[in-house]
């Protein structure tokens, strides 16, 4: 580049072009921006569209049938096809707006705001056949009949069990008096529940009674099938609402035929059912000798407050001697009669939480 020279005036004015400089004016030439190279597109062989029909020099498209496909042209007379078109348009709008709705199952018929259980015709027919056939030659039919019988038995047991926990002992007595088969149905279902327990609390009660003197007289309140009397050498008065055997006394355990102060030990093994437990223990106070013992075994989940339970028995004349609440499934208590409380004493009614079995 030649140095800048001012031309003489004689030669006239000439246009001199200067190279551009940066805006800051420092005399350094600005760099030219780099041009981005266009990305090379990968060459791919286009796949043939199955919806395109190629003819000689012409193309015709075959319309699809998906939810995004436009509605087809139909005649006005075809009502069924119009409904299909409307369904297709609605489906297209749902997908386009990002909503995919699942089809809901038809609602069941309700009665009184509760869902009604409807059996399939095949299952109902099979149940009727299995129940009518008392004996069958095929093992499969025997297995089905046994399963249905077990389910019916379990359902009836849960119903009776709920009634016993939610009523007084007098109403429970009337229930068994009205339906003579209810007691057997209840204990048949009870035996099924016992098999599912980690241990049977009655076995622990039996071991405890075997440690008392053989001359001690025992009262088994709510004995069920009277297993305690068959397992210990002591004299045992087995009492329940219904007598399962001839040696069991059928009575309400709030009003037994025993004489006052005739027992040394009173046992309540899973028998504290009903809403009037204060009457249970006032009767126990009547028939027990002074310093007589009361052994209780109950399900853990029935106790909201153990201290409140102990206070209620104290009002009935019993003091706590020993308790075992470390067991995972059952609680065990031993009380002793320390004072006599008349049976006509007005006490506040108390109860434990009901033990309701769920269908399995």
N, C-alpha and C positions, 0 to 999 in steps of 0.2 A: 504494500500500500504506500503510495507516495505521500509525503508530508503535505499538510494543508498550506496552500499558497493563495494569497489574495491576488486575483488577476488585475492587471492594470485597467484603469478606467478606459483606456483607449480600446482595449479589446472587447468592451461591452460586458453585460451581465450574463453569466451562465448558471444553469441550475445544477447545483452540486448535491448529490444524494449521499446521505450518511447512513451508516448501519444503525439499526435501532439499539437502544440501551435499556437497562432495567428501570422500573419506575422510581427506584430509590435514588437514582442519579449518581451511583458510585462508579459509573463507567464500565461496569462489568456486563457483558452481553448476557441476556436471559437465555436459559436453555430451552430448547424446543421440546414440547411435551411428546412423550413417547406414544406412538400409536399402538393400540391394542390389536393384536393379531386375531382375526376372527377364528373361532373354533371350527375345526373341521367336523362336519357331520358324518357320522358313520353311515356308510352305505348299507342299506338293508333291503332285502328283496321283499316287497310288500306281499303279505299273504292274501290269498284270494278270499273275498267275503262270500260266505255261503248264501247270504241273502241277496246277492247280486247275480242276475242272469245276463250273460253276455250273448248277444245275438249279432247278426251281421251289421256292424256299425252303430248299434243301439244298445243302451243299457236299461234294464228294468229291475226294480228293487222289490224283493219280497218282504212284506211287513212282518215284524216279529210279534211275539205274544207275551213279553215280559211286563213287569209292573211299570216300566218307564216307556213302554211303547205307546205311541199315540193311538187313540181309539179308532177302530175301523169304521167304515161307512156301512150303516145298516139301514134297512128299510124301516119305515115308520110303523109298519104293521107288526113287526116282530118284537113283542114286549119282553120276552125272555132275553133276547140279545141286548136290548136296551139296558136291562138290569146288569148284564155282564159288563157293558161298557161303563156304566156308572161306577161299578165296583173297581174296574181297572183305573178309572180316573182318580178315585179316592185313594187307591193304593199308590198311584204315581205322586199325588200331592204329599202323602205321608213320607215317602222316601225322599222327595225333594226337600221337604222342610226338616229333615233329619229325625223324624219320629217313626219308630217301628213299634207298633202296638201288637201285643200278643192277644190272641183270641181268648176270651174268658169262657170258662165252662158255664153251662146253663145253671142258673140258681136252683137250689133244691126247694121243694115245696115246704113252706113253714106252717107251723100251727102254734099259735100263742107266742110268736116271736122266737121259737126254738126250731132248730133244724130237725127234720124227721129222718130217721135212718131207714133207707130203702134197700132191701136186699135184691140182688139180681135174681131173675126168675130161675136161672140154673142152680144157684146156691140154695134158694128156698126149696126147690124141688128135691135137691139132694139131701137137705136137712130132713124133710118130711119122710123120705124113703128110709134114711138111716134111723130115724126115731121109731118108725113103724116096724122095722125089721128087728126083732129081738135077737135073732140068731141068723148068721149069714155064713155061707160056705167060703167066701173069699176073704183073705186077710186084709185087703185094701178097704173093703166095706166095714170090717170090724174096727179098723183104725179110724175111719171117718166117723163112725158112730160113737166111738170112745171120745174123740176130740169134741164133737158137738155136745155130748153129754157133760164133758168137763167144763165147756164154756157156759152152758146153761146153769150148771151147779155153781160155778164161780159168780155168775151174775146174780143169782138168788142169794148167795151168801153175802155179797156186798150190800144188797138191799136190806136184808135183815140186820146186818151189822150196823148199818147207818141208823136204823130205827132204834136199836138198843142203846146207842150212844146219845141219841137226841131226845129221849123220853124218860119218864120216871120208871122206877121198877114196877109199879102197879100197871102202867100201860104196857110194859113189856110182858108182864104176866098175862094180860088180856090178849095180847097178840098171839102168844103160844097156845092159849086156851082156844082161841078161835080157829087156828090152823095147827092141827096136831102134827103135821109133817114138817112144819117150819123148824122145829128144834133139831130134828135129824138132818135136815138140809143145811142148817147153820153149822153144825159140828162136822159134817162131811167137808164143807168148804174150809172150816177151821183147820182140819187135819192137813189139807193141801197147803195152807199158809205155813204151818209149823215146819213142814219139810223144807221150806225156803229160808228159814231162819238159821243164823249161824249156830245157835244153841237153843235148847228148850229150857225156859226158866223153871219149869216144874221139876226138872231133874235136880236143880240146885236146892229147891225147897225140900225135896225128898231127902237129900243128904243132910240138910239141917235138922229135919224132924227125927232122923235116925240117931241124932246126938242127944236128944232130950230123953229123960227117963221113960222106960217102956210103960210105966204106969200112968203117964200123962194122957189126958183125954183131949183129942183133937177135934176141932170143928172146921171142916172144909167148906167155906162159903163160896158158892158158885163153882161147884166141883166139876161140872161138865160130865165127863164119862166116868168119873170116880177113880182115876188112876192112883191118886195118893193113898186111898184106903187099901188098895191092892199091893202097895209097895212098902208099907211100914208095918211093924208088929203092934202098933198102938191101936187103941179103940178110936175109930174115926167116925164122926157123924158127917156124912156127905150130903150136901144140900144144894138144890138148884131148882129153877122154875119148873123143869120137867124131869121126871125120873127116868134115866136111861137104863137103869137096872133096878132090881127089886130091893136092893140094900140102900138105895138113894132116896132121900126124903124130898118129895116134891113140895116146895114152899117158896114164898118170897123171903129172901134173906134179910129183909128189913123187919120181918115178923115171923120168927122161927118157933117151932113147938118145943124148943129146949127149955129146961128149967133155969132159973136165975142162978148165976155163979156155979155152973156145972162144968165148965171147960177150963182147961189149963192153957190151951193154945188155940188161936184163931188164925186161919190161913186165907189170904185173898191173893190168888195167883191169876192175874189177868182177868179179874172179875169185877173191878171197880168201874162198871158201866152204868150209865144213867146220869141223871142230873140231881139226884138226892143222896149224895154220899154221906151226908151228915146222919141220915137215918140208918145207913149201913153200920156206922161205928157206934152209934148210940145203942143199937141192938147188940153189937159185940161187947160193949161195956156191961150190958145187962147180964149176958150169959157167961162172961169170964169171971174167974176168981180174981181177988185182989192180987196184984203183981203177976197176973197172967200175961202171956206174950202174944203179940200180933205180928205175923210175918206177911209182908206185902212184896209182890213182884209185879212190875208194870213196865210198859214200853216207854222208853226215854222221851220220845217226841211228845208225849202227852203232858209233860210238865213244863209249864211256863215259869213257875217260881216254886222251887222246892221248899223254901222257907215258909211261904204261905200255906203250902200243904201241911207242913209240920205244925203250924199254928192252928189250923183247923182241927187236926187230930188232938191237939192239946186241949181245945175247947170241949172235946168229947171225953176227956179224962185220961189221955194217953201221953206218955213222955217218950221222946226219941232215945233209943239206946244205941242203935247202930244204923249206918246207912252206907250203901255202896253205889256211888254214882259215877264210878270210873269205867264201868262196862259200857261198851259202845252202843249196845242196842237196848238193854234193860237196866232199870233201877231196882235195887233191893233195900228194904227197910225192915227194922225190928223196933217195935214199940212195946211199952209195958204199961199195964193199967195201974195207975197210981191213986186214983180216987173214983168214987162211984158218982156217976152223973145220971139223974133220973131220965127215963126215956121220953117223958113228956116235956123235957126242957126245950124251949124255943131257941133254936140256933139258926144262923144264916146258912141257907143251902149253898153247897159248893160242889164242884165237879172238876174233872180233868178234861183236857182237850180230847175231842173224839179221834179215834184211830180209824181212818177211812182208807181202805185198800183200793188202789188203782187197778184198772184192767191191764193185764200184761199179755 
